Amino acid sequence: MLQDIYFQYKNACMMLFRREGDQVAFRGSAFLVHPDGYLLTAAHLITGKFEHMVVPPDESSGFAEAHIDTVAPFAVEIRQIDRKRDLALLKFKQEIEISMPDHIMGVPEQVPVGNMVASLGFPFGYYGIYNQVVKQAVISAKILSGNETKIFLFDSMVHDGHRGGPLVNLYDGRIIGVIGGRFSPQELMPDHLKRSDTPIKTDISYAVSTDHATALMEEESIDII
């Protein structure tokens, strides 16, 4: 089942870069959600007035090179962004022919705690290792944050490059979340309990429910597939 998820989303999950002078710097992951060239990622990866771009993964089905000297990026523009809920909707600047399966967006409300999920992304991109990684996890909790953002916690520690990638329901193969990173309880703690001198480390990660992402897509007047 995990193998099916990997091959279903392998080409849809891409590396996110930004241009810094004559160089491009890795930022995280992004993934296609619509054949018209729309992608979702985490909003905190989009910073400053930089030009952003995405790079598809190596299409090899064998052992891919860990390090590559050059990449062939596709420029993207920011179409919608929700800083409050840490989501961004991007779009290819040029027209690209894209073939995608229907019904890739799941129904987060129907996913119970204990459900198996998969995360995809490029966890080690900051170290110049551009290999896509798939991980299996369990939904550990469903949390409503102080600003009423729906958050999935899952029991797999993702690395920084995984941020912005998809969280996929293993039961039906549909996307239910956008990976935000490792979960920090301090961010949700009431102010009177916060202590800056006692950082809390966990092996739990989180993803923002795609309920909020579909709202961005509706603002852009594109069909949810």
Order of alpha helices (4+ residues) and beta strands (2+ residues): alpha-beta-beta-beta-beta-beta-beta-beta-beta-beta-beta-beta-beta-alpha
